[in-house]
């Protein structure tokens, strides 16, 4: 028989499957966390626009909320390559 025996491949195969499983779970958890930050940032912006005034605290809340939304959306774009998927879908038509 050429190549490694099945008994020799059990350990590396098991480690590779476990690594892939934990990578998927980590990516999903990271995506959910980023979505939560986007929602909290949007909530800050909307509530500040509706109930806030022109004081420095309201301006600060708007800035923090806007930065949270922008940063999280950008990181979601980088992590999941969202725009590339839209381009592929358009080319396929």
C-alpha positions in Angstrom: 0.0 0.0 0.0 1.3 3.4 -1.0 0.9 6.3 1.4 0.1 6.6 5.0 -2.0 4.0 6.8 -5.5 4.9 7.9 -4.4 4.5 11.6 -1.7 7.2 11.0 -4.2 9.6 9.4 -6.7 9.5 12.2 -5.0 12.1 14.5 -4.3 14.7 11.8 -7.7 14.3 10.2 -9.4 14.7 13.6 -7.4 17.8 14.4 -8.2 19.3 11.0 -11.9 18.7 11.4 -11.9 20.2 14.9 -10.0 23.3 13.7 -12.4 23.8 10.8 -15.4 23.4 13.2 -14.1 26.0 15.7 -13.1 28.4 12.9 -16.7 28.3 11.6 -18.2 28.8 15.0 -15.7 31.7 15.7 -16.6 33.4 12.4 -20.3 33.1 13.1 -19.9 34.5 16.6 -17.8 37.4 15.3 -20.4 38.1 12.6 -23.2 38.1 15.2 -21.2 40.4 17.5 -20.6 42.9 14.6 -24.3 42.8 13.8 -25.1 43.6 17.4 -22.7 46.6 17.4 -24.3 47.9 14.2 -27.7 47.7 15.8 -26.5 49.4 19.0 -24.8 52.1 16.9 -27.9 52.7 14.9 -30.0 52.9 18.0 -27.6 55.5 19.4 -27.8 57.6 16.3 -31.6 57.4 15.9 -32.4 58.1 19.6 -29.9 61.0 19.6 -31.5 62.5 16.5 -35.0 62.1 17.9 -34.5 63.1 21.5 -31.1 64.9 21.6 -30.4 68.5 21.3 -27.4 70.5 20.1 -25.4 70.0 23.2 -21.9 68.5 23.1 -23.1 65.2 24.6 -25.6 64.7 21.8 -22.9 65.4 19.2 -20.6 63.0 20.9 -23.3 60.3 20.9 -23.9 60.9 17.2 -20.2 60.6 16.5 -19.7 57.4 18.6 -22.8 55.8 17.1 -21.8 56.7 13.6 -18.3 55.4 14.1 -19.6 52.1 15.6 -21.9 51.6 12.6 -19.3 52.5 10.0 -16.6 50.4 11.6 -18.8 47.4 12.1 -20.2 47.5 8.5 -16.7 47.9 7.2 -15.4 44.9 9.2 -18.4 42.8 8.1 -17.6 43.7 4.5 -13.9 42.6 5.0 -14.8 39.4 7.0 -17.5 38.1 4.7 -16.5 39.8 1.4 -20.0 41.1 0.9 -19.4 43.3 -2.2 -17.5 40.5 -4.1 -20.6 38.3 -3.7 -22.8 41.0 -5.2 -20.4 41.4 -8.1 -20.4 37.6 -8.8 -24.2 37.5 -8.7 -24.4 40.3 -11.3 -21.9 38.7 -13.6 -23.8 35.4 -13.5 -27.0 36.9 -15.0 
